[in-house]
Amino acid sequence: MAVSLARELKGTGVTSNVVSPGAILVDSVRELVSAIAPDHGWTGDWPDIEADAAREWIPNDADRFGRPEEIASAVAYLASEQAAYISGATLRVDGGHIRGAF
């Protein structure tokens, strides 16, 4: 879809890109993970619990959940002049969860 829209926008100065987030740590996710941690054997302080949950649910190179500000930074970059030559792209912000392009 991003590529098709990018083609339609050709010559307008407008680019079309997608930010594809991984699992993001918002309050509700932290509450859920904290609540089920004992049942899964995830113990310790929050960084330990988060790393265990990430390894079990969403294995990624960062061993943690993403943060909302990391998604916002990716969007801000794609909307900036520094990304003016990027169009029709999908930027995965997932800590390395997806190992290859499809």
C-alpha positions in Angstrom: 0.0 0.0 0.0 2.8 2.4 0.9 4.5 1.7 -2.5 1.2 2.2 -4.4 0.5 5.5 -2.6 4.1 6.6 -3.2 3.6 6.1 -6.9 0.3 8.0 -6.9 2.1 10.9 -5.0 5.0 11.0 -7.5 6.0 14.6 -8.3 4.0 16.1 -5.4 6.9 16.3 -2.9 4.9 14.0 -0.6 6.3 10.6 0.4 4.4 7.6 1.6 6.0 5.3 4.2 5.0 2.8 6.9 6.2 2.5 10.4 5.7 -1.1 11.6 6.1 -1.3 15.3 6.8 -4.4 17.4 5.4 -5.0 20.9 5.3 -1.6 22.6 5.4 -1.1 26.4 2.4 1.0 27.3 0.8 1.1 30.8 -1.7 -1.7 30.0 1.1 -4.0 28.7 3.2 -3.4 31.8 0.2 -4.1 34.0 -0.6 -7.3 32.2 3.0 -8.6 32.2 3.4 -7.7 35.9 0.1 -9.5 36.7 1.0 -12.7 34.9 4.8 -12.7 35.8 4.5 -15.1 38.8 2.5 -17.6 36.7 5.3 -17.7 34.2 8.2 -17.7 36.6 9.3 -14.2 35.7 10.9 -12.8 38.9 13.1 -10.0 40.0 12.7 -6.3 39.3 11.0 -4.9 36.2 14.0 -5.1 33.8 14.4 -8.8 34.6 10.6 -9.4 34.2 10.5 -7.5 30.9 13.5 -9.4 29.5 11.9 -12.7 30.4 8.6 -11.7 28.9 10.2 -10.4 25.8 12.2 -13.6 25.3 9.2 -15.8 25.7 6.6 -13.7 23.8 8.5 -11.6 21.3 12.1 -12.7 21.0 14.1 -9.8 19.8 17.7 -8.5 19.8 16.9 -5.9 22.4 15.4 -8.3 25.0 12.7 -5.8 25.8 9.5 -4.2 24.6 9.8 -1.0 22.5 8.9 2.4 23.9 6.3 4.7 22.5 8.9 7.4 22.1 10.9 5.1 19.8 7.9 4.8 17.5 7.4 8.6 17.6 11.1 9.1 16.7 10.7 6.9 13.7 7.7 8.8 12.5 9.4 12.1 13.2 12.4 11.0 11.1 10.2 9.9 8.2 8.4 13.2 8.3 11.6 15.2 8.3 13.7 16.6 5.5 16.4 14.0 6.3 14.0 11.4 4.9 12.9 13.3 1.8 14.4 10.7 -0.5 12.6 7.8 1.3 9.3 6.8 -0.2 7.4 3.5 -0.4 9.4 2.1 2.5 8.4 0.1 5.6 10.5 0.9 8.6 10.3 -1.9 11.2 10.8 -0.6 14.7 10.7 -4.0 16.4 14.0 -4.5 18.2 15.0 -7.0 15.6 12.0 -9.3 16.1 11.5 -9.9 12.3 14.7 -11.5 11.1 14.3 -10.8 7.4 12.3 -9.0 4.7 9.3 -10.7 3.3 
